[in-house]
Structure formats: C-alpha cells, structure tokens
Amino acid sequence: MRKMLSLLVSLFFLSIASTAFAADSDVSVRGVYLLTDYPAVTLRPGTTSTIPLRLSNHGTAPARLDLAVEGVPQGWKAAILGGGQPVAAAMPPVDGSVSLQLRLDVPADAGAQPHTLTVSAQGPGQRLSLPIEIALSKELPARLSVETKLPALKGSAQSSFDYQFTIKNDSGKDLLVSMSAQAPRFFETSFTESYGSQQLSSVPIKAGESKDVKLGVRPPNTAEPGSYPITVAVSAGDANASTKLSLDIIGQPRLGLAGRNGLMSASAEISKATSVPIILTNSGGAPADGVKLSGTAPSGWQVEFDPPTIDHIAAGQTAETQVRITPSAESLAGDYMVRLQATSQGQSVNENLRVSVTTSSMWGITGALILAIAVLIMVGAVARYGRR
C-alpha cells in the first residue's frame, strides 16, 4: 500500500513539472531589436573602422525604422551602411533581420578619451537605442588569422595540390607576415600569389586588411596512398596563427614496358613472323586492370600481341606478353622502329622496339650460287677467248 501511494505522489509531481516546462517553452521573444556582437571596441586614431549591426524582427509586422548616430565627437565621421552604401532607414522582414554597419572615421588627433556613441532606430510607436563604447589606443595588439575554404584535397602522387587561403591582419598597424609550411619528408612546398607564379616567403598586409595566398604542395612520386597532414603557420612579431590541411593520396597504377633483361631490340626476317617477349610492370600503388596493348610499325608490317589484353596486374607485380612482328615483303635489310603502347585506366606507356631486318638465309644461298656461277662463266670465257 505504501509503495502504491509513493508511486502516485511521484507521478503527480512529475505531471506538474512537465506542465511548467511546457509553459516555459511556449514563451517566445517578440519585437524588433537593434543588436551588435561588439558593443565595446578599441579603435586607433587616424583609421577607419566598421562595427557590424543588425535589426532583427521577431514576429511583428514590417515597419520603416529611421536610423541615426548620436554622440559623435567633433571631427569624427559616422555613417550607417547597408549593402555597402550609406542608408538612412531599414525595414526588417517578419522573423528576419537586416545587416548593417557603423563606419567610423577617427581623426588622428582624437586623443585617448573614451566615447559612447548611440545608434538609434525609430519607427511608428517605437524607438530603439544601442550604445557603443569606443576606447582609443595609439597601438593595437597585433593579431593574425589564416583560413582556407578547402582544407582537404585529394589526388594521385603525380598531382600538384594547390591550397587557397586568406591571411588577415586584424591589428591596428601594417605587418610583414612570414609564412611557412610543415609537410612530410620529401614533400615540396611553395607559397605564391593567389593569381601568380612568383614564390613568396612573406607578404605585407595593411592594418585591417587581408591577402589571398596559394600554397602549392608536390608529393614525391614514391608517396604511398594515404592521408598526410600539413600545417601552415603565419607570424609577424608576437602575432601568430596557423591552420591544418590534409592531403589525401589515392593509389594509381604506373605502367612500365620493356623487353626481357630491359632490352628493346630484336631481329626479324622479311615476311616471317618473329615473337618477342615483352614484360609489363606496375610500380604504382593500385592494380592496373584491362591493360590494352597496341603497336605502330612501318607500312605493310604486322604487329600482334598474345594476349592483346592483360586483365589484371597487381601493384608491384609484372606480367608477360608476346608481340609477333612480321616485316613486309617490300622491306629492305636494315633497322626499323616499332612503337609499342600499353594503356590502362587513363595511364599509358610507350616504348620503341628496334627491329633489325635481314633477308632469308635461302636468299643468301641463292645469291651465293648465282655469284659463283657468274664467276665460273667469266673464268671460262676468259680461258676460251684468251687462247685466241
């Protein structure tokens, strides 16, 4: 009985708590608000700065709100920008916002006294005020940031990887920013202008501005497939910033073609087929599938492969094929070049095979007999007519 009573009491309080939580969750913000992420900032005299603002409308009908800046010190210039140009009013949509900027031109002789400026937005039956505290300092601490939109790139070991990134000088003075990249061993790195080829080690960046720079990374041809980390660091005096990049190398086949013992030469007779063994190697990081073989020879020659296609060569393995070469009947004795080609998955390799063509041995014997007969005839003629 006591357990049942305790359970009922627990359920009662649980239902009350759930009702209270639901009531709290129904409470929503309504109205129009003038906001900024930075209500207190430090500026340097003699510079122009912008402070982001926004008008947010939560659940009310759109209405025109006139904008103004109050408390601007003598000699200062203040303007409210919208879409990059001065605006005097704004109208945020229902459940939307309008982005604005407060641009301040601070004179060089502004001194060090702090000021409070008030941005106001006034419309039908409402007035919004946003005080912004402005402190002044001759020197602002140096601050750098470095960002890239594409921190991870993928390609083969033969690819060149180009990372575009932006260095921003958030300090109040011009900086000469040094750049460095930490990459795996034997990886080549170089910094260049974003749209140029001149290599850089440092770039000048004015106060409050940014500069786009490109990092080119070339891995060694022997790099194994995998993910490699790269760190880009920028520095100027006591200011430092860094970002991490990723370089993913995917395996690709790398074909090689040669004769046995690396020799690319053979002998052949006119009108007679000669077989030459050819060794195919795959020194890449991925298998080579469907390797097709072809050859280009002088006119009238025949070039055939057995087999004409090799289905699969694993990474680091070899395969053998036979190329049958038949010189044409019109060929003369001498050296000829036959171009051999192997292709697979966009990869190809070409090598020249030197073929020394000789006449048939039967033709040699026949020629020798003809020559011997001609000599005998001459000797006989000389002997016969010489006695006369």
C-alpha positions, 0 to 999 in steps of 0.5 A: 500500500505504501509503495502504491501511494509513493508511486502516485505522489511521484507521478503527480509531481512529475505531471506538474513539472512537465506542465511548467516546462511546457509553459516555459517553452511556449514563451517566445521573444517578440519585437524588433531589436537593434543588436551588435556582437561588439558593443565595446571596441578599441579603435586607433586614431587616424583609421577607419573602422566598421562595427557590424549591426543588425535589426532583427524582427521577431514576429511583428509586422514590417515597419520603416525604422529611421536610423541615426548616430548620436554622440559623435565627437567633433571631427569624427565621421559616422555613417550607417551602411547597408549593402555597402552604401550609406542608408538612412532607414531599414525595414526588417522582414517578419522573423528576419533581420537586416545587416548593417554597419557603423563606419567610423572615421577617427581623426588622428588627433582624437586623443585617448578619451573614451566615447559612447556613441548611440545608434538609434532606430525609430519607427511608428510607436517605437524607438530603439537605442544601442550604445557603443563604447569606443576606447582609443589606443595609439597601438593595437595588439597585433593579431593574425588569422589564416583560413582556407575554404578547402582544407582537404584535397585529394589526388594521385602522387603525380598531382600538384595540390594547390591550397587557397587561403586568406591571411588577415591582419586584424591589428591596428598597424601594417605587418610583414607576415612570414609564412611557412609550411610543415609537410612530410619528408620529401614533400615540396612546398611553395607559397605564391600569389593567389593569381601568380607564379612568383614564390613568396616567403612573406607578404605585407598586409595593411592594418585591417586588411587581408591577402589571398595566398596559394600554397602549392604542395608536390608529393614525391612520386614514391608517396604511398596512398594515404592521408598526410597532414600539413600545417601552415603557420603565419607570424609577424612579431608576437602575432601568430596563427596557423591552420591544418590541411590534409592531403589525401593520396589515392593509389594509381597504377604506373605502367612500365614496358620493356623487353626481357633483361630491359632490352628493346631490340630484336631481329626479324626476317622479311615476311616471317613472323618473329615473337618477342617477349615483352614484360609489363610492370606496375610500380604504382600503388593500385592494380592496373586492370584491362591493360590494352596493348597496341603497336605502330610499325612501318607500312605493310608490317604486322604487329600482334600481341598474345594476349592483346589484353592483360586483365589484371596486374597487381601493384608491384607485380609484372606480367608477360606478353608476346608481340609477333612482328612480321616485316613486309615483303617490300622491306629492305635489310636494315633497322626499323622502329616499332612503337609499342603502347600499353594503356590502362585506366587513363595511364599509358606507356610507350616504348620503341622496339628496334627491329633489325631486318635481314633477308632469308638465309635461302636468299643468301644461298641463292645469291651465293650460287648465282655469284659463283656461277657468274664467276665460273662463266667469266673464268671460262670465257676468259680461258676460251677467248684468251687462247685466241 
